[in-house]
Amino acid sequence: MAGSDPHATLVRFGRALRAEGLPVGPDRVAELGRAAALLRPGELYWAGRATLVSRPEQIEAYDAVFGRFFGPPTPTPGPPLRLRVEAEVEEDVGLASRAETLREKSFAQCSREELSELAELMGRIELAVPRRRTRRREPARSGTPDLRRTLRRSFRTGGDPLERAWRRRRPRARRLILLLDVSGSMDAYSRALVLFAHAALRSDRRFEAFCFGTRLTRVTRQLEGSDPDEALRRAAAEVLDWDGGTRIGECLQRFLDEHGHGGLARGAVVVLCSDGLDVGDPELLAEQMARLSRLAYRVVWLNPLKGDPAYAPLARGMQAALPHVDLFASGHNLASLEEVGRALARRYGR
């Protein structure tokens, strides 16, 4: 292509191939141009084969047109390219196998390095939070008549409302509230669950996170940012009772008194992550759980101990809370957190 505009030459080359019956559109020619810019001139033949030819029977026509434009092709041996692809496939399979192993591994058995890897995988979880209809309305194909838009459209047809307009109430994801137990009995799981909260908060700015042990601490601001390790460090520095005792009923009462009835939890999905080993008054916990179930849209309780098939909710805290829980799951590994997201989608409208 010396002495001529290379882009114009490639465009004419693509048109000639299209005249021979090859489905070469502008997108494929653009792909060839990007590939040619990265390769040596002698590799243009293979760049065109990879981007412009989609069926074996098209190779003969491609070779003939290529010869008219650029001279007889001098194909380079193919095995190095094939070996490179095989190496990439093996690497991808290895990464997928590693990710699958981490998905099934209990948080209690993960090292700090594995928790860092899990933080990246948690960021890929799609939280299908149930939706609600807002008071705002938007144009739609069906719903309630939009008289104002119908009237404006009638001006085009001499005042006759031939083209009717409709509107509906705009749907919006409900708020997600995460209440994370960081007491001593949850030490093996609390760090992983805080990393999960960090990933969840990045998907919607209206989501909120709290940590509790013997007191309640709001950590939404501490979990901001893209670095999960730094977010975990800030949250741990903010929570003064990390790795201490557990008073779920008192912390839940404070949450409802200071935040819940103020609108934060009204109509929200509230997820409590705790083993239920409460040293407080179980009657107080039952009373506050009843308040929460009346206020929130759904209450989810994640207990990592439930990952053990032999587990039974015999602790006083769990017995007091379960009558007011809509979904009881384990949350002891990444796979169980993904299943909770799918369960919310199936049961509550997504």
VOKEGU-713407 format. One record per residue (C-alpha): residue number from 0; residue in three letters; z, y, x. Coordinates in nm, 2 decimals, decimal comma. Layout:
N
+-----+---------+--------+--------+--------+
| num | residuo |     zz |     yy |     xx |
+-----+---------+--------+--------+--------+
| NUM |     ALA |      Z |      Y |      X |
...
+-----+---------+--------+--------+--------+
This chain:
350
+-----+---------+--------+--------+--------+
| num | residuo |     zz |     yy |     xx |
+-----+---------+--------+--------+--------+
|   0 |     MET |   0,00 |   0,00 |   0,00 |
|   1 |     ALA |  -0,04 |   0,23 |   0,30 |
|   2 |     GLY |  -0,21 |   0,56 |   0,23 |
|   3 |     SER |  -0,15 |   0,54 |  -0,15 |
|   4 |     ASP |   0,13 |   0,60 |  -0,39 |
|   5 |     PRO |   0,33 |   0,27 |  -0,40 |
|   6 |     HIS |   0,46 |   0,33 |  -0,75 |
|   7 |     ALA |   0,11 |   0,40 |  -0,89 |
|   8 |     THR |  -0,02 |   0,09 |  -0,72 |
|   9 |     LEU |   0,26 |  -0,13 |  -0,87 |
|  10 |     VAL |   0,18 |   0,02 |  -1,21 |
|  11 |     ARG |  -0,19 |  -0,07 |  -1,18 |
|  12 |     PHE |  -0,09 |  -0,41 |  -1,05 |
|  13 |     GLY |   0,12 |  -0,47 |  -1,36 |
|  14 |     ARG |  -0,16 |  -0,35 |  -1,59 |
|  15 |     ALA |  -0,40 |  -0,59 |  -1,42 |
|  16 |     LEU |  -0,16 |  -0,88 |  -1,47 |
|  17 |     ARG |  -0,12 |  -0,79 |  -1,84 |
|  18 |     ALA |  -0,50 |  -0,79 |  -1,88 |
|  19 |     GLU |  -0,49 |  -1,15 |  -1,75 |
|  20 |     GLY |  -0,25 |  -1,24 |  -2,02 |
|  21 |     LEU |   0,09 |  -1,22 |  -1,84 |
|  22 |     PRO |   0,37 |  -1,06 |  -2,04 |
|  23 |     VAL |   0,43 |  -0,78 |  -1,78 |
|  24 |     GLY |   0,59 |  -0,47 |  -1,94 |
|  25 |     PRO |   0,72 |  -0,15 |  -1,78 |
|  26 |     ASP |   1,07 |  -0,31 |  -1,74 |
|  27 |     ARG |   0,94 |  -0,59 |  -1,52 |
|  28 |     VAL |   0,73 |  -0,35 |  -1,31 |
|  29 |     ALA |   1,04 |  -0,14 |  -1,26 |
|  30 |     GLU |   1,23 |  -0,45 |  -1,15 |
|  31 |     LEU |   0,95 |  -0,52 |  -0,90 |
|  32 |     GLY |   0,98 |  -0,17 |  -0,76 |
|  33 |     ARG |   1,35 |  -0,20 |  -0,71 |
|  34 |     ALA |   1,31 |  -0,54 |  -0,54 |
|  35 |     ALA |   1,02 |  -0,42 |  -0,32 |
|  36 |     ALA |   1,24 |  -0,13 |  -0,20 |
|  37 |     LEU |   1,50 |  -0,38 |  -0,07 |
|  38 |     LEU |   1,26 |  -0,63 |   0,10 |
|  39 |     ARG |   1,03 |  -0,64 |   0,39 |
|  40 |     PRO |   0,65 |  -0,58 |   0,32 |
|  41 |     GLY |   0,57 |  -0,94 |   0,38 |
|  42 |     GLU |   0,80 |  -1,05 |   0,10 |
|  43 |     LEU |   0,63 |  -0,85 |  -0,18 |
|  44 |     TYR |   0,46 |  -1,17 |  -0,30 |
|  45 |     TRP |   0,79 |  -1,34 |  -0,37 |
|  46 |     ALA |   0,94 |  -1,03 |  -0,52 |
|  47 |     GLY |   0,65 |  -1,03 |  -0,77 |
|  48 |     ARG |   0,68 |  -1,40 |  -0,83 |
|  49 |     ALA |   1,05 |  -1,36 |  -0,92 |
|  50 |     THR |   1,01 |  -1,05 |  -1,14 |
|  51 |     LEU |   0,67 |  -1,09 |  -1,31 |
|  52 |     VAL |   0,61 |  -1,46 |  -1,35 |
|  53 |     SER |   0,80 |  -1,65 |  -1,61 |
|  54 |     ARG |   0,60 |  -1,97 |  -1,65 |
|  55 |     PRO |   0,44 |  -2,21 |  -1,40 |
|  56 |     GLU |   0,10 |  -2,19 |  -1,55 |
|  57 |     GLN |   0,09 |  -1,81 |  -1,48 |
|  58 |     ILE |   0,11 |  -1,85 |  -1,10 |
|  59 |     GLU |  -0,27 |  -1,90 |  -1,06 |
|  60 |     ALA |  -0,35 |  -1,58 |  -1,24 |
|  61 |     TYR |  -0,08 |  -1,40 |  -1,05 |
|  62 |     ASP |  -0,21 |  -1,52 |  -0,71 |
|  63 |     ALA |  -0,57 |  -1,40 |  -0,80 |
|  64 |     VAL |  -0,46 |  -1,05 |  -0,91 |
|  65 |     PHE |  -0,22 |  -1,02 |  -0,61 |
|  66 |     GLY |  -0,51 |  -1,11 |  -0,37 |
|  67 |     ARG |  -0,73 |  -0,83 |  -0,52 |
|  68 |     PHE |  -0,46 |  -0,57 |  -0,48 |
|  69 |     PHE |  -0,28 |  -0,67 |  -0,16 |
|  70 |     GLY |  -0,49 |  -0,93 |   0,01 |
|  71 |     PRO |  -0,43 |  -1,30 |   0,04 |
|  72 |     PRO |  -0,06 |  -1,38 |   0,00 |
|  73 |     THR |   0,13 |  -1,51 |   0,30 |
|  74 |     PRO |   0,42 |  -1,69 |   0,12 |
|  75 |     THR |   0,73 |  -1,73 |   0,32 |
|  76 |     PRO |   0,91 |  -2,06 |   0,31 |
|  77 |     GLY |   1,13 |  -2,10 |   0,01 |
|  78 |     PRO |   1,42 |  -2,32 |   0,12 |
|  79 |     PRO |   1,64 |  -2,03 |   0,27 |
|  80 |     LEU |   1,63 |  -1,85 |  -0,06 |
|  81 |     ARG |   1,71 |  -2,17 |  -0,25 |
|  82 |     LEU |   2,00 |  -2,25 |  -0,01 |
|  83 |     ARG |   2,14 |  -1,90 |  -0,07 |
|  84 |     VAL |   2,13 |  -1,94 |  -0,44 |
|  85 |     GLU |   2,31 |  -2,28 |  -0,41 |
|  86 |     ALA |   2,58 |  -2,12 |  -0,20 |
|  87 |     GLU |   2,63 |  -1,85 |  -0,46 |
|  88 |     VAL |   2,65 |  -2,11 |  -0,74 |
|  89 |     GLU |   2,91 |  -2,31 |  -0,54 |
|  90 |     GLU |   3,11 |  -1,99 |  -0,49 |
|  91 |     ASP |   3,10 |  -1,90 |  -0,86 |
|  92 |     VAL |   3,20 |  -2,25 |  -0,96 |
|  93 |     GLY |   3,50 |  -2,23 |  -0,71 |
|  94 |     LEU |   3,61 |  -1,90 |  -0,86 |
|  95 |     ALA |   3,58 |  -2,03 |  -1,21 |
|  96 |     SER |   3,78 |  -2,34 |  -1,12 |
|  97 |     ARG |   4,05 |  -2,12 |  -0,97 |
|  98 |     ALA |   4,06 |  -1,90 |  -1,27 |
|  99 |     GLU |   4,09 |  -2,20 |  -1,50 |
| 100 |     THR |   4,38 |  -2,34 |  -1,30 |
| 101 |     LEU |   4,57 |  -2,01 |  -1,32 |
| 102 |     ARG |   4,51 |  -1,99 |  -1,69 |
| 103 |     GLU |   4,70 |  -2,31 |  -1,75 |
| 104 |     LYS |   4,97 |  -2,25 |  -1,48 |
| 105 |     SER |   5,31 |  -2,14 |  -1,61 |
| 106 |     PHE |   5,42 |  -1,79 |  -1,50 |
| 107 |     ALA |   5,74 |  -1,94 |  -1,38 |
| 108 |     GLN |   5,55 |  -2,13 |  -1,11 |
| 109 |     CYS |   5,32 |  -1,85 |  -0,99 |
| 110 |     SER |   5,36 |  -1,69 |  -0,66 |
| 111 |     ARG |   5,33 |  -1,31 |  -0,61 |
| 112 |     GLU |   4,97 |  -1,35 |  -0,49 |
| 113 |     GLU |   4,89 |  -1,56 |  -0,80 |
| 114 |     LEU |   5,05 |  -1,30 |  -1,02 |
| 115 |     SER |   4,82 |  -1,04 |  -0,87 |
| 116 |     GLU |   4,52 |  -1,26 |  -0,95 |
| 117 |     LEU |   4,65 |  -1,31 |  -1,30 |
| 118 |     ALA |   4,67 |  -0,93 |  -1,35 |
| 119 |     GLU |   4,30 |  -0,91 |  -1,30 |
| 120 |     LEU |   4,24 |  -1,19 |  -1,55 |
| 121 |     MET |   4,47 |  -1,03 |  -1,80 |
| 122 |     GLY |   4,25 |  -0,73 |  -1,80 |
| 123 |     ARG |   3,97 |  -0,94 |  -1,94 |
| 124 |     ILE |   4,17 |  -1,05 |  -2,25 |
| 125 |     GLU |   4,02 |  -0,91 |  -2,56 |
| 126 |     LEU |   4,31 |  -0,82 |  -2,79 |
| 127 |     ALA |   4,18 |  -0,86 |  -3,14 |
| 128 |     VAL |   4,45 |  -0,64 |  -3,30 |
| 129 |     PRO |   4,42 |  -0,63 |  -3,69 |
| 130 |     ARG |   4,25 |  -0,32 |  -3,83 |
| 131 |     ARG |   4,34 |  -0,09 |  -4,11 |
| 132 |     ARG |   4,15 |   0,15 |  -4,32 |
| 133 |     THR |   4,22 |   0,52 |  -4,24 |
| 134 |     ARG |   4,20 |   0,81 |  -4,48 |
| 135 |     ARG |   3,89 |   0,94 |  -4,29 |
| 136 |     ARG |   3,56 |   0,84 |  -4,43 |
| 137 |     GLU |   3,23 |   0,77 |  -4,27 |
| 138 |     PRO |   2,87 |   0,70 |  -4,38 |
| 139 |     ALA |   2,80 |   0,35 |  -4,49 |
| 140 |     ARG |   2,53 |   0,13 |  -4,66 |
| 141 |     SER |   2,76 |   0,06 |  -4,95 |
| 142 |     GLY |   3,10 |   0,17 |  -5,08 |
| 143 |     THR |   3,18 |   0,48 |  -5,28 |
| 144 |     PRO |   2,92 |   0,74 |  -5,37 |
| 145 |     ASP |   2,89 |   1,03 |  -5,13 |
| 146 |     LEU |   2,80 |   1,31 |  -5,37 |
| 147 |     ARG |   2,77 |   1,58 |  -5,12 |
| 148 |     ARG |   2,52 |   1,40 |  -4,90 |
| 149 |     THR |   2,33 |   1,27 |  -5,21 |
| 150 |     LEU |   2,29 |   1,63 |  -5,33 |
| 151 |     ARG |   2,17 |   1,75 |  -4,99 |
| 152 |     ARG |   1,91 |   1,47 |  -4,98 |
| 153 |     SER |   1,79 |   1,55 |  -5,34 |
| 154 |     PHE |   1,65 |   1,89 |  -5,21 |
| 155 |     ARG |   1,37 |   1,69 |  -5,04 |
| 156 |     THR |   1,27 |   1,54 |  -5,38 |
| 157 |     GLY |   1,28 |   1,85 |  -5,60 |
| 158 |     GLY |   1,65 |   1,80 |  -5,71 |
| 159 |     ASP |   1,61 |   1,44 |  -5,82 |
| 160 |     PRO |   1,87 |   1,22 |  -5,65 |
| 161 |     LEU |   1,63 |   0,94 |  -5,55 |
| 162 |     GLU |   1,80 |   0,86 |  -5,22 |
| 163 |     ARG |   2,17 |   0,80 |  -5,28 |
| 164 |     ALA |   2,43 |   0,81 |  -5,00 |
| 165 |     TRP |   2,75 |   0,61 |  -4,96 |
| 166 |     ARG |   3,07 |   0,63 |  -4,76 |
| 167 |     ARG |   3,37 |   0,41 |  -4,68 |
| 168 |     ARG |   3,71 |   0,46 |  -4,53 |
| 169 |     ARG |   3,69 |   0,43 |  -4,15 |
| 170 |     PRO |   3,86 |   0,12 |  -4,00 |
| 171 |     ARG |   4,08 |   0,16 |  -3,70 |
| 172 |     ALA |   4,28 |  -0,09 |  -3,49 |
| 173 |     ARG |   4,65 |  -0,10 |  -3,57 |
| 174 |     ARG |   4,90 |   0,01 |  -3,30 |
| 175 |     LEU |   5,04 |  -0,26 |  -3,08 |
| 176 |     ILE |   5,40 |  -0,24 |  -2,97 |
| 177 |     LEU |   5,53 |  -0,47 |  -2,69 |
| 178 |     LEU |   5,90 |  -0,53 |  -2,65 |
| 179 |     LEU |   5,96 |  -0,71 |  -2,33 |
| 180 |     ASP |   6,29 |  -0,89 |  -2,24 |
| 181 |     VAL |   6,36 |  -0,83 |  -1,87 |
| 182 |     SER |   6,71 |  -0,98 |  -1,86 |
| 183 |     GLY |   6,82 |  -1,24 |  -1,60 |
| 184 |     SER |   6,72 |  -1,54 |  -1,81 |
| 185 |     MET |   6,36 |  -1,41 |  -1,84 |
| 186 |     ASP |   6,33 |  -1,34 |  -1,46 |
| 187 |     ALA |   6,07 |  -1,61 |  -1,41 |
| 188 |     TYR |   5,84 |  -1,46 |  -1,68 |
| 189 |     SER |   5,93 |  -1,09 |  -1,71 |
| 190 |     ARG |   5,70 |  -0,97 |  -1,42 |
| 191 |     ALA |   5,40 |  -1,15 |  -1,56 |
| 192 |     LEU |   5,46 |  -1,02 |  -1,91 |
| 193 |     VAL |   5,49 |  -0,66 |  -1,78 |
| 194 |     LEU |   5,15 |  -0,71 |  -1,61 |
| 195 |     PHE |   5,02 |  -0,83 |  -1,95 |
| 196 |     ALA |   5,16 |  -0,51 |  -2,11 |
| 197 |     HIS |   4,98 |  -0,30 |  -1,84 |
| 198 |     ALA |   4,65 |  -0,47 |  -1,92 |
| 199 |     ALA |   4,71 |  -0,43 |  -2,30 |
| 200 |     LEU |   4,79 |  -0,06 |  -2,27 |
| 201 |     ARG |   4,47 |   0,01 |  -2,09 |
| 202 |     SER |   4,26 |  -0,11 |  -2,38 |
| 203 |     ASP |   4,40 |   0,15 |  -2,62 |
| 204 |     ARG |   4,60 |   0,46 |  -2,55 |
| 205 |     ARG |   4,80 |   0,44 |  -2,87 |
| 206 |     PHE |   4,96 |   0,11 |  -2,76 |
| 207 |     GLU |   5,33 |   0,13 |  -2,65 |
| 208 |     ALA |   5,55 |  -0,08 |  -2,43 |
| 209 |     PHE |   5,94 |  -0,11 |  -2,40 |
| 210 |     CYS |   6,16 |  -0,31 |  -2,18 |
| 211 |     PHE |   6,51 |  -0,42 |  -2,29 |
| 212 |     GLY |   6,81 |  -0,61 |  -2,16 |
| 213 |     THR |   7,14 |  -0,45 |  -2,25 |
| 214 |     ARG |   6,95 |  -0,12 |  -2,32 |
| 215 |     LEU |   6,61 |  -0,01 |  -2,43 |
| 216 |     THR |   6,37 |   0,17 |  -2,20 |
| 217 |     ARG |   6,03 |   0,31 |  -2,29 |
| 218 |     VAL |   5,78 |   0,22 |  -2,01 |
| 219 |     THR |   5,45 |   0,33 |  -2,15 |
| 220 |     ARG |   5,40 |   0,61 |  -1,90 |
| 221 |     GLN |   5,51 |   0,40 |  -1,61 |
| 222 |     LEU |   5,24 |   0,14 |  -1,70 |
| 223 |     GLU |   4,96 |   0,39 |  -1,69 |
| 224 |     GLY |   4,70 |   0,37 |  -1,41 |
| 225 |     SER |   4,46 |   0,11 |  -1,28 |
| 226 |     ASP |   4,68 |  -0,05 |  -1,02 |
| 227 |     PRO |   4,89 |  -0,33 |  -1,18 |
| 228 |     ASP |   5,12 |  -0,37 |  -0,88 |
| 229 |     GLU |   5,20 |   0,00 |  -0,87 |
| 230 |     ALA |   5,26 |   0,00 |  -1,25 |
| 231 |     LEU |   5,50 |  -0,29 |  -1,21 |
| 232 |     ARG |   5,69 |  -0,11 |  -0,94 |
| 233 |     ARG |   5,73 |   0,20 |  -1,14 |
| 234 |     ALA |   5,84 |   0,01 |  -1,45 |
| 235 |     ALA |   6,10 |  -0,19 |  -1,24 |
| 236 |     ALA |   6,23 |   0,14 |  -1,10 |
| 237 |     GLU |   6,26 |   0,29 |  -1,45 |
| 238 |     VAL |   6,45 |   0,00 |  -1,61 |
| 239 |     LEU |   6,81 |   0,02 |  -1,49 |
| 240 |     ASP |   6,92 |  -0,31 |  -1,65 |
| 241 |     TRP |   6,64 |  -0,53 |  -1,51 |
| 242 |     ASP |   6,77 |  -0,88 |  -1,44 |
| 243 |     GLY |   7,09 |  -0,81 |  -1,63 |
| 244 |     GLY |   7,23 |  -0,93 |  -1,97 |
| 245 |     THR |   7,06 |  -0,95 |  -2,31 |
| 246 |     ARG |   7,16 |  -0,77 |  -2,63 |
| 247 |     ILE |   6,85 |  -0,80 |  -2,85 |
| 248 |     GLY |   7,01 |  -0,68 |  -3,17 |
| 249 |     GLU |   7,14 |  -0,36 |  -3,02 |
| 250 |     CYS |   6,82 |  -0,28 |  -2,84 |
| 251 |     LEU |   6,61 |  -0,35 |  -3,15 |
| 252 |     GLN |   6,84 |  -0,13 |  -3,36 |
| 253 |     ARG |   6,79 |   0,16 |  -3,11 |
| 254 |     PHE |   6,41 |   0,11 |  -3,12 |
| 255 |     LEU |   6,41 |   0,13 |  -3,49 |
| 256 |     ASP |   6,64 |   0,43 |  -3,51 |
| 257 |     GLU |   6,47 |   0,63 |  -3,24 |
| 258 |     HIS |   6,11 |   0,52 |  -3,27 |
| 259 |     GLY |   6,03 |   0,28 |  -3,55 |
| 260 |     HIS |   6,10 |   0,49 |  -3,85 |
| 261 |     GLY |   5,94 |   0,79 |  -3,68 |
| 262 |     GLY |   5,60 |   0,63 |  -3,73 |
| 263 |     LEU |   5,56 |   0,44 |  -3,41 |
| 264 |     ALA |   5,61 |   0,09 |  -3,56 |
| 265 |     ARG |   5,50 |   0,17 |  -3,92 |
| 266 |     GLY |   5,21 |  -0,06 |  -4,00 |
| 267 |     ALA |   5,19 |  -0,18 |  -3,63 |
| 268 |     VAL |   5,18 |  -0,52 |  -3,48 |
| 269 |     VAL |   5,51 |  -0,57 |  -3,29 |
| 270 |     VAL |   5,53 |  -0,83 |  -3,02 |
| 271 |     LEU |   5,87 |  -0,94 |  -2,89 |
| 272 |     CYS |   5,87 |  -1,13 |  -2,56 |
| 273 |     SER |   6,21 |  -1,30 |  -2,52 |
| 274 |     ASP |   6,37 |  -1,64 |  -2,48 |
| 275 |     GLY |   6,62 |  -1,55 |  -2,75 |
| 276 |     LEU |   6,92 |  -1,61 |  -2,53 |
| 277 |     ASP |   7,12 |  -1,32 |  -2,68 |
| 278 |     VAL |   7,49 |  -1,25 |  -2,60 |
| 279 |     GLY |   7,51 |  -1,00 |  -2,88 |
| 280 |     ASP |   7,59 |  -1,04 |  -3,25 |
| 281 |     PRO |   7,34 |  -1,27 |  -3,42 |
| 282 |     GLU |   7,41 |  -1,11 |  -3,76 |
| 283 |     LEU |   7,31 |  -0,77 |  -3,61 |
| 284 |     LEU |   6,99 |  -0,92 |  -3,48 |
| 285 |     ALA |   6,91 |  -1,08 |  -3,81 |
| 286 |     GLU |   6,97 |  -0,74 |  -3,98 |
| 287 |     GLN |   6,74 |  -0,55 |  -3,74 |
| 288 |     MET |   6,47 |  -0,82 |  -3,76 |
| 289 |     ALA |   6,47 |  -0,78 |  -4,14 |
| 290 |     ARG |   6,43 |  -0,40 |  -4,10 |
| 291 |     LEU |   6,14 |  -0,45 |  -3,85 |
| 292 |     SER |   5,96 |  -0,70 |  -4,07 |
| 293 |     ARG |   5,97 |  -0,45 |  -4,36 |
| 294 |     LEU |   5,84 |  -0,17 |  -4,14 |
| 295 |     ALA |   5,58 |  -0,34 |  -3,92 |
| 296 |     TYR |   5,25 |  -0,50 |  -4,03 |
| 297 |     ARG |   5,32 |  -0,82 |  -3,84 |
| 298 |     VAL |   5,59 |  -0,94 |  -3,61 |
| 299 |     VAL |   5,50 |  -1,18 |  -3,33 |
| 300 |     TRP |   5,77 |  -1,35 |  -3,11 |
| 301 |     LEU |   5,66 |  -1,49 |  -2,77 |
| 302 |     ASN |   5,92 |  -1,73 |  -2,62 |
| 303 |     PRO |   5,82 |  -1,88 |  -2,29 |
| 304 |     LEU |   6,06 |  -2,18 |  -2,34 |
| 305 |     LYS |   5,83 |  -2,29 |  -2,63 |
| 306 |     GLY |   5,58 |  -2,40 |  -2,37 |
| 307 |     ASP |   5,80 |  -2,71 |  -2,31 |
| 308 |     PRO |   5,71 |  -2,97 |  -2,58 |
| 309 |     ALA |   6,08 |  -3,07 |  -2,59 |
| 310 |     TYR |   6,19 |  -2,72 |  -2,68 |
| 311 |     ALA |   6,37 |  -2,65 |  -3,01 |
| 312 |     PRO |   6,48 |  -2,30 |  -3,12 |
| 313 |     LEU |   6,86 |  -2,38 |  -3,13 |
| 314 |     ALA |   6,98 |  -2,06 |  -2,96 |
| 315 |     ARG |   7,17 |  -1,83 |  -3,20 |
| 316 |     GLY |   6,93 |  -1,54 |  -3,13 |
| 317 |     MET |   6,62 |  -1,74 |  -3,22 |
| 318 |     GLN |   6,78 |  -1,89 |  -3,53 |
| 319 |     ALA |   6,86 |  -1,53 |  -3,65 |
| 320 |     ALA |   6,52 |  -1,39 |  -3,57 |
| 321 |     LEU |   6,27 |  -1,67 |  -3,68 |
| 322 |     PRO |   6,30 |  -1,61 |  -4,06 |
| 323 |     HIS |   6,15 |  -1,27 |  -4,00 |
| 324 |     VAL |   5,87 |  -1,37 |  -3,76 |
| 325 |     ASP |   5,51 |  -1,40 |  -3,87 |
| 326 |     LEU |   5,38 |  -1,58 |  -3,56 |
| 327 |     PHE |   5,60 |  -1,78 |  -3,31 |
| 328 |     ALA |   5,42 |  -1,87 |  -2,98 |
| 329 |     SER |   5,51 |  -1,94 |  -2,62 |
| 330 |     GLY |   5,34 |  -1,69 |  -2,40 |
| 331 |     HIS |   5,44 |  -1,89 |  -2,09 |
| 332 |     ASN |   5,09 |  -1,87 |  -1,93 |
| 333 |     LEU |   4,76 |  -1,69 |  -1,96 |
| 334 |     ALA |   4,60 |  -1,95 |  -2,19 |
| 335 |     SER |   4,89 |  -1,91 |  -2,44 |
| 336 |     LEU |   4,84 |  -1,53 |  -2,44 |
| 337 |     GLU |   4,47 |  -1,57 |  -2,51 |
| 338 |     GLU |   4,55 |  -1,81 |  -2,80 |
| 339 |     VAL |   4,79 |  -1,55 |  -2,95 |
| 340 |     GLY |   4,50 |  -1,30 |  -2,95 |
| 341 |     ARG |   4,27 |  -1,55 |  -3,12 |
| 342 |     ALA |   4,54 |  -1,64 |  -3,37 |
| 343 |     LEU |   4,59 |  -1,27 |  -3,47 |
| 344 |     ALA |   4,21 |  -1,24 |  -3,51 |
| 345 |     ARG |   4,19 |  -1,55 |  -3,73 |
| 346 |     ARG |   4,49 |  -1,48 |  -3,95 |
| 347 |     TYR |   4,49 |  -1,11 |  -3,99 |
| 348 |     GLY |   4,14 |  -0,99 |  -4,06 |
| 349 |     ARG |   3,92 |  -0,97 |  -3,74 |
+-----+---------+--------+--------+--------+
